[in-house]
Amino acid sequence: MRKSLLAAIAVLSVTGLSACSQKTEDHLENTGSSIGNDLSTAADRAGDKIDNGLDRAGAAIDNGAEKVDSATDRAAADAKREANEARQDVGASLEKAGSDLRNE
């Protein structure tokens, strides 16, 4: 009887230990999954922030390029207008010089 009682206690303690081990395994698995999910979420958020930053940088570059294009167009128009005015001034000066030569 004593041997069977000891055997029963041994079986119960092994069963109890295996149950504890299973609970520990479950907790460990849940903790690992939770850590993985947290890392995945953090990586997604970081990726989103990087994407948003790159989008804003791209928009700023596009805006700057448009301003440069606009300034270049205005400068070209101003240069063309100045060249036309200079040509007219030179033409008027030549006409006056020709007129002055005829009158002398």
C-alpha positions as CSV (number, residue, x, y, z in Angstrom):
1,M,0.0,0.0,0.0
2,R,2.8,2.3,0.9
3,K,4.5,1.7,-2.5
4,S,1.3,2.4,-4.4
5,L,0.7,5.6,-2.4
6,L,4.2,6.7,-3.2
7,A,3.7,5.8,-6.9
8,A,0.5,7.7,-7.0
9,I,2.1,10.8,-5.4
10,A,5.0,10.5,-7.9
11,V,2.5,10.3,-10.8
12,L,0.5,13.3,-9.5
13,S,3.7,15.4,-9.0
14,V,4.9,14.6,-12.6
15,T,1.5,15.4,-13.9
16,G,1.5,18.7,-11.9
17,L,5.0,19.6,-13.2
18,S,4.0,18.8,-16.8
19,A,0.9,21.0,-16.3
20,C,3.1,23.8,-15.0
21,S,5.5,23.3,-17.9
22,Q,2.6,23.5,-20.4
23,K,1.3,26.8,-18.7
24,T,4.9,28.1,-18.9
25,E,5.1,27.1,-22.5
26,D,1.8,28.8,-23.3
27,H,2.9,32.0,-21.5
28,L,6.2,32.0,-23.2
29,E,4.5,31.5,-26.6
30,N,2.0,34.3,-25.9
31,T,4.9,36.6,-24.8
32,G,6.8,35.8,-27.9
33,S,3.8,36.5,-30.1
34,S,3.2,39.7,-28.2
35,I,6.8,40.9,-28.7
36,G,6.6,40.0,-32.4
37,N,3.4,41.9,-32.8
38,D,4.8,44.9,-31.0
39,L,7.9,44.9,-33.2
40,S,5.8,44.5,-36.3
41,T,3.6,47.5,-35.3
42,A,6.7,49.6,-34.4
43,A,8.3,48.8,-37.8
44,D,5.1,49.6,-39.6
45,R,4.8,52.9,-37.8
46,A,8.4,53.8,-38.5
47,G,7.9,52.9,-42.1
48,D,4.8,55.1,-42.3
49,K,6.7,58.0,-40.7
50,I,9.6,57.5,-43.2
51,D,7.1,57.4,-46.1
52,N,5.4,60.6,-44.9
53,G,8.7,62.3,-44.5
54,L,9.8,61.4,-47.9
55,D,6.4,62.5,-49.4
56,R,6.8,65.9,-47.7
57,A,10.4,66.2,-48.9
58,G,9.3,65.3,-52.4
59,A,6.6,67.9,-52.3
60,A,9.0,70.5,-51.1
61,I,11.4,69.7,-53.9
62,D,8.6,69.9,-56.4
63,N,7.5,73.2,-55.0
64,G,11.0,74.5,-55.1
65,A,11.5,73.3,-58.7
66,E,8.3,75.0,-59.7
67,K,9.5,78.3,-58.1
68,V,12.9,78.0,-59.9
69,D,11.1,77.3,-63.2
70,S,8.8,80.3,-62.7
71,A,11.8,82.6,-61.8
72,T,13.7,81.3,-64.8
73,D,10.7,82.1,-67.1
74,R,10.4,85.6,-65.6
75,A,14.1,86.2,-66.0
76,A,14.0,85.0,-69.6
77,A,11.0,87.3,-70.4
78,D,12.8,90.2,-68.7
79,A,16.0,89.6,-70.7
80,K,14.0,89.3,-74.0
81,R,12.1,92.6,-73.2
82,E,15.4,94.3,-72.3
83,A,17.0,93.0,-75.5
84,N,14.1,94.4,-77.6
85,E,14.3,97.7,-75.9
86,A,18.0,97.9,-76.5
87,R,17.5,97.0,-80.1
88,Q,14.9,99.7,-80.5
89,D,17.2,102.2,-78.7
90,V,20.1,101.3,-81.1
91,G,17.8,101.5,-84.1
92,A,16.5,104.9,-83.0
93,S,20.0,106.1,-82.4
94,L,21.1,104.9,-85.9
95,E,18.1,106.6,-87.5
96,K,18.9,109.9,-85.7
97,A,22.6,109.6,-86.7
98,G,21.6,109.0,-90.3
99,S,19.2,111.9,-90.2
100,D,21.9,114.1,-88.7
101,L,24.4,113.1,-91.4
102,R,21.9,114.0,-94.1
103,N,21.2,117.3,-92.6
104,E,24.8,118.3,-92.4
